[in-house]
C-alpha cells in the first residue's frame, strides 16, 4: 500500500472493436482474440509498443476455464512489454468500469503511473460443459489405483451424461432471467411499452447520428471487416418497434421485447488511465479525469428490483462528491433494458423512494433527456457484458474533451443486484 496524497487520475483515451450480435461476425473469435485486438490497437494508438505499464486489469463474465489468465495472455500478444503485469476481474456487467476504478485507485495512490482498464465478452464462444455425472465418471477413473479401479467407473456411464449444459442467464437465487426480473420491475414502476420503445428508438437514432458525424471514428478499430456496431438499426421506427412481440412475459401484460432490450453481444473495449505527469512525459493529451467511483448492492430476492442498485450507488456517490443532478452535464446510463433505465429514472424522481430508500430529503431527478446517452446507448450499440463499462467511459471522456469542460456521470446495473457508477470531469 501507498499512503501518499492522492493524485488525479487522467483518462488518456479509449478504444474498442465494433460490437456485434452474438453468432454473427465474431462467431469464431474468443475472448482472448477480441481483448488482444483491443490492447494491440491501444498500443498503436498511444505509442506503447515495448512499454511496461504498471498494470492491466480486464475481465469477462462468460469465459472458459482455460482462460484463467485471460488478461495476462492478451497482454503478451499486444505489443506491450512482457514485463507488464495483468489481472482478471469480474463484476458482471460492471466489470470494465470496475477495472477502471481499480486501475484509477492504484494511480491515485501512487502504486502505478499508468494502466489499462478493459473488458471483453463472447456469447458466441460460450463454454459448453457436461453434467456432473459424467465428470464424476472421469474423475473416479482418474483416481483408480489399479486397472480395474480405472475401468469400473465407466460401467456407470449413461446416455444422459452426454447432454451438454449451456451456461444459464438466470439468477441462482430466484431462478429468473434478467429479462424476467426486469418485467417485474417494469410492472412495479408502471413502465409502459410505448415509453420503452421510445427510449430504444432514440438510442438507435442517436447512435446512427454519432456514426454519421464521425464521433466513433477514433474510438473503434475494425476487426474481421466490421467497422460499425452491427446492432445499430438506422431504419428502425417506432411503428416497427411496436410490432415486436413480448420476449419475456408473453402474456397480454408483457412489455419487454427484443427491440427494447439489449441483444446478446460479442465485443471488447479498453481505456488508458495515467497520472498527469506520465501523460505529460509522453506528450499524450488528457481527455478528462476519473474522479469518483461507487458500487452498491440491493436485496433483489426480497425487497428490490434486480437492476435497481445503481439508484443507490449514484445517490451515495453524489453525496460523497457533494453534487446533485444539476451539476452533471452528461449522463451515461447503461441501457440493459429500456424498462430498467426508465425505472431508475423514475426512482430518482420519486420523493417517496428517495426519502425512504435513498435517505435523501428531496428527489434527485428528473434528468434532462437531452443530456442522456447522447451518442446512443446499449440498446443500439449492444452489450458485451464485460466491455460495456470501458465503452461508456471512453466515449464520455471524449465527449467532455470535445466540450472543453464539464462533468459526466456513468451508471451501470449488473447481475446479482449490483451497480457500478463513476464521475468523470474535465
Helices and strands as residue ranges (DSSP letters): E 9-16, E 20-21, H 31-45, E 55-58, G 65-67, H 70-76, E 86-88, G 92-94, H 95-109, E 114-121, E 128-130, H 132-143, H 147-152, G 153-156, G 159-162, E 164-166, H 178-188, H 193-212, H 238-242, E 265-274, H 276-281, E 288-297, H 309-321, G 325-327, E 330-333, H 338-349, H 351-356, G 369-371, H 378-381, G 385-387, H 388-403, E 407-414, E 418-425
